[in-house]
Amino acid sequence: MTYEDVLKELVQEDERFIVMTAENRVAIRNLPLLIGDRFIDTGITEQTLIGSAAGLALRGRVPIVHALATFLTMRGFEFIRTDVGIGNLPVKLVGGVPGFLSEANGPTHQAVEDISLMRGIPNINIFCPADEEDMIICLKKVLESPSPFYIRYTNQAPLVKHSDDFEIGKAEVVSDTGEITILVYGILFNQAYIAKSILENEGKTVRLVNIRTPKPVDEKAILESVNISNLIVTLEDHFLTGGLYSIVAETLLNNKITATVLPIALENKWFKPALFNDVLEYEGFTGEKIAKRILDKLK
């Protein structure tokens, strides 16, 4: 089962679903010939894409729209906020090459504030799968939800077999005990898993939590982590402000709890454009460098 298979199945089973794009067909290049007039390409017009999707949603459709994540969330922001968010319409927003997946593209194409922007809009939920398998497991429930959703698309190969026990707002707890907890969403999950293995070889115990939906977030999983672990690590390919570190801080403050937290994120800068593995190495987001930062913090 692939991403296209899920969309084709939904379109064929339910006439409400429509697939749309702003000339970004990487994830859906085979669909136009398979679903006919249920596919709409508006061209490089993200604002028109969102406005059209909102209009279709008002008429009972469920549009699944695709565009580069940075242009979808920034160029289309006002339309998402006003047309989709205020109306609480079931539009699904699929952002291509988010975060470090932008690779060799410069800052104009780097969506590293997208989580902050989307979670700041009332009614907009967020789904950030760890890899392609995680995305396919969770996708149908996300797309069938009556709520609007922003989805960070990924086709990254999995390192682990993910739990198919998915509920919106529920994290995947990969390992449930440890003196260290790593909280992560999206494509850095694999690096978190590698860091976990390295730390365990150093005699540490590690709890690993895949925050599948940063909004609504699984507060219970965060609070349990604080009760279990001495150190909480937040890991994300996003600016420090507004992402997972902010979510954890808000959760702890709302519950009048303090914790030792190590945030690993982009701090006041964009990342150096390069191939994906080189970005991870240069910016310090490989499993090895994550593990080292954690060990240094423990010292």
Number of C-alpha atoms within 10 A of each C-alpha: 8 13 18 15 14 14 21 21 13 17 19 13 10 11 12 16 25 24 23 27 26 22 17 19 17 12 16 18 10 13 17 17 9 12 16 9 10 18 20 19 17 16 13 14 17 25 21 15 25 29 17 18 30 26 15 18 21 17 10 14 19 27 30 21 26 28 26 25 28 23 22 27 27 18 14 20 20 14 22 29 20 14 20 29 23 14 15 20 26 26 31 29 30 25 24 24 22 28 27 26 21 24 21 17 16 13 15 9 17 25 28 26 23 27 27 19 16 23 20 14 16 13 21 26 26 26 28 25 28 27 23 17 24 26 25 19 17 20 19 15 13 23 23 14 15 14 17 27 27 27 26 26 27 24 19 17 13 15 14 13 9 18 13 12 10 17 13 19 19 20 24 22 16 16 15 15 16 18 16 23 27 27 26 29 26 27 26 23 26 21 21 28 20 18 24 25 18 17 21 14 10 11 9 14 18 23 20 24 24 26 27 27 25 25 23 17 22 18 19 13 19 21 16 13 25 21 12 17 19 15 21 23 22 24 26 25 25 27 24 22 16 17 23 28 24 15 20 22 15 13 19 17 11 9 11 8 12 11 16 12 18 17 20 22 22 20 12 9 12 18 25 17 17 16 14 13 13 16 20 21 13 14 14 17 26 21 22 18 17 22 22 16 17 20 13 9 12 11 6
